[in-house]
Amino acid sequence: MKSIITSIALGALLAATASSCHKVADTDSGEWQLVWEENFDSTAIDTATWTRIPRGTADWNNYMTSADTCYEMRDGNLVLHGICAYEGDNDSVPYLTGGVYTRGKKSFGNGRLEIRARLGAAQGAWPAIWLLPDPAYPATKWPDGGEIDIMERLSYDSIAYQTVHSRYTLELKLDTIPPHYAIGPINPDDYNVYAVEMYPDSLSFYINDVHTFTYPRITTDKPWQFPFADAPFYLLIDMQLGGNWVGDVNPVDLPVEMAVDWVRFYQKKP
């Protein structure tokens, strides 16, 4: 989803992010109302809302499986596993990962989406929580409709990445006008809450209710700068392993898991 960030750029971004993390979200202030939530309290994944992500050819989904070995409902959590492929599974890939999405079942827009999750660490692990536009709407072929990465963590990092992608940032390479991503500190061994607020003119990102950055709609003669209000988005939550961005997997570190406690969607009160 993104190219590797150099250590120099990362250091500069850390400093910039630290200075900008001052705005705190408050969903208890009376400004927001909860309109939908998923608490994963049942014994099985709710197939009316969630689908196990099928395998694809991209780095993020090339190890996806629907096998139960990568999915678990435990202690009120959806637990997604990343494991070494096991002998006799009739699969040619070295690893297997689990992921779910709401594609074609549940979409989000013009509100605040929060996800509370605990992310296991392993060399080459790449858990992600992100949004893609509803395919029922026109001009949603990637990256025309945009991509919103609410959270990505690499290996043993104590930070998470939050990013937007579009043809404006990728094809035109205008990814600094305005800046299209930021990072924020996380508690690497515990639960954290990742959030994005979606508005017609901006996207604002938070980690543990601390603002990391806002991506605004700007006045420009370049196309595709802010496609994020053109369609509602569906949610993807997945454990990923390996790929060009995170690098090789160390199988000694596996299995690894991400545990999702809840998903909540708020909208502003009238």
Residue pairs with C-beta under 8 A, 6 or more apart in sequence:
1 60
1 128
1 130
1 147
1 149
1 152
1 163
1 165
1 245
2 149
2 152
2 161
2 163
2 165
2 181
2 245
3 244
3 245
4 244
4 245
5 13
10 183
13 182
13 183
14 159
14 183
16 182
17 182
17 183
17 184
17 212
17 213
20 182
20 211
20 212
20 213
21 184
21 210
21 211
21 212
22 211
23 210
23 211
24 209
24 210
24 211
25 112
25 195
25 197
25 206
25 209
25 211
26 209
27 34
27 112
27 114
27 266
30 269
31 268
31 269
32 112
32 266
32 267
32 268
32 269
33 266
33 267
33 268
33 269
34 264
34 265
34 266
35 111
35 265
35 266
35 267
36 106
36 264
36 265
37 262
37 263
37 264
37 265
38 46
38 49
38 262
38 263
38 264
39 76
39 261
39 262
40 73
40 76
40 77
40 78
40 260
40 261
40 262
41 76
42 73
43 73
44 73
45 52
45 71
45 73
45 78
45 100
48 105
49 102
49 105
49 106
50 100
50 101
50 102
50 105
51 100
51 101
51 102
51 103
51 104
51 105
52 64
52 66
52 71
52 98
52 99
52 100
53 61
53 64
53 98
53 99
53 100
53 101
53 236
53 238
54 61
54 64
54 66
55 61
55 62
55 63
55 64
55 65
56 62
56 64
59 240
59 242
59 243
59 244
59 245
60 126
60 128
60 238
60 240
60 243
61 99
61 238
61 240
62 93
63 82
63 93
63 94
63 95
63 96
63 97
63 240
63 241
63 242
64 96
64 97
64 98
64 99
64 238
65 91
65 96
65 97
65 98
67 89
67 96
69 81
69 83
69 86
69 96
70 80
70 81
70 82
70 83
70 96
70 97
70 98
70 239
71 78
71 79
71 80
71 81
71 98
71 100
72 78
72 79
72 81
73 79
74 259
76 261
77 118
77 259
77 260
77 261
78 100
78 237
78 259
78 260
79 257
79 258
79 259
79 260
80 97
80 98
80 99
80 100
80 127
80 237
80 238
80 239
80 257
80 258
80 260
81 96
81 97
81 98
81 239
81 255
81 256
81 257
82 95
82 96
82 97
82 98
82 122
82 125
82 239
82 240
82 241
82 254
82 255
82 256
82 257
83 95
83 96
83 97
83 254
83 255
84 94
84 95
84 96
84 251
84 254
84 255
85 91
85 93
85 94
85 95
85 96
89 96
94 249
94 251
95 241
95 242
95 249
95 251
95 254
97 238
97 239
97 240
97 241
98 238
98 239
99 236
99 237
99 238
99 239
99 240
100 236
100 237
100 238
101 234
101 235
101 236
101 237
101 238
102 234
102 235
102 236
103 132
103 134
103 135
103 234
103 236
104 134
104 135
104 136
104 234
105 234
106 234
106 235
107 134
107 232
107 233
107 234
108 131
108 198
108 232
108 233
108 234
108 235
108 265
109 198
109 229
109 231
109 232
109 233
110 198
110 199
110 200
110 229
110 267
111 197
111 198
111 265
111 266
111 267
111 268
112 195
112 196
112 197
112 198
112 265
112 266
112 267
113 131
113 150
113 195
113 196
113 198
113 235
113 263
113 264
113 265
113 266
114 193
114 194
114 195
114 263
114 264
114 265
114 266
115 129
115 150
115 151
115 193
115 194
115 195
115 237
115 260
115 262
115 263
115 264
116 191
116 192
116 193
116 260
116 261
116 262
117 127
117 129
117 151
117 191
117 192
117 194
117 237
117 258
117 259
117 260
117 261
118 190
118 191
118 192
118 258
118 259
118 261
119 125
119 127
119 153
119 186
119 188
119 192
119 258
120 127
120 256
120 257
120 258
120 259
121 155
121 156
121 188
121 253
121 256
122 155
122 156
122 241
122 249
122 250
122 253
122 254
122 256
123 155
123 156
123 247
123 248
123 249
123 250
123 253
124 155
124 241
124 242
124 246
124 247
124 248
124 249
124 250
124 253
125 153
125 154
125 155
125 239
125 240
125 241
125 246
125 249
125 253
125 256
126 152
126 153
126 154
126 155
126 239
126 240
126 241
126 242
126 243
126 245
126 246
127 151
127 152
127 153
127 238
127 239
127 240
127 258
128 149
128 151
128 152
128 153
128 236
128 237
128 238
128 240
129 149
129 150
129 151
129 152
129 194
129 235
129 236
129 237
130 147
130 148
130 149
130 150
130 151
130 152
130 235
130 236
131 147
131 148
131 149
131 150
131 196
131 233
131 234
131 235
131 236
132 140
132 142
132 145
132 147
132 148
132 233
132 234
132 236
133 140
133 145
133 146
133 227
133 230
133 231
133 232
133 233
133 234
134 140
134 231
134 232
134 233
134 234
136 231
137 145
137 230
137 231
137 232
139 145
139 227
139 230
139 231
140 231
143 165
143 166
143 167
143 170
143 171
144 166
144 167
144 224
144 227
145 227
145 230
145 231
146 164
146 165
146 166
146 227
146 228
146 230
147 163
147 164
147 165
147 166
148 163
148 164
148 196
148 198
148 203
148 228
148 233
149 161
149 162
149 163
149 164
149 165
149 181
150 162
150 194
150 195
150 196
150 205
151 160
151 161
151 162
151 194
151 207
152 160
152 161
152 162
152 163
153 159
153 160
153 161
153 186
154 161
154 245
154 246
155 246
155 247
156 188
157 188
158 185
158 186
158 188
159 183
159 184
159 185
159 186
160 183
160 184
160 186
160 192
160 194
160 207
161 181
161 182
161 183
162 181
162 182
162 183
162 184
162 194
162 196
162 205
162 207
162 212
162 213
163 180
163 181
164 180
164 181
164 203
164 215
164 228
165 180
166 224
166 225
166 226
166 227
166 228
167 223
167 224
167 227
168 174
168 222
168 223
168 224
168 225
168 226
169 175
169 180
171 224
172 222
172 224
174 222
174 225
175 181
177 218
177 220
178 215
178 216
178 218
179 213
179 215
180 215
181 213
182 205
182 212
182 213
183 212
184 205
184 207
184 210
184 212
185 207
186 192
186 207
186 208
187 208
191 259
191 261
192 207
192 208
193 206
193 207
193 208
193 209
194 206
194 207
195 205
195 206
195 207
195 209
196 203
196 204
196 205
196 206
197 203
197 204
197 205
197 206
198 228
198 229
198 233
199 229
200 217
200 229
201 216
201 217
201 226
201 229
202 214
202 215
202 216
202 217
203 214
203 215
203 228
204 211
204 213
204 214
204 215
205 211
205 212
205 213
205 214
205 215
206 212
216 226
217 225
217 226
217 229
218 225
218 226
235 263
237 258
237 260
237 263
239 256
239 257
239 258
240 246
241 249
241 254
241 256
242 248
242 249
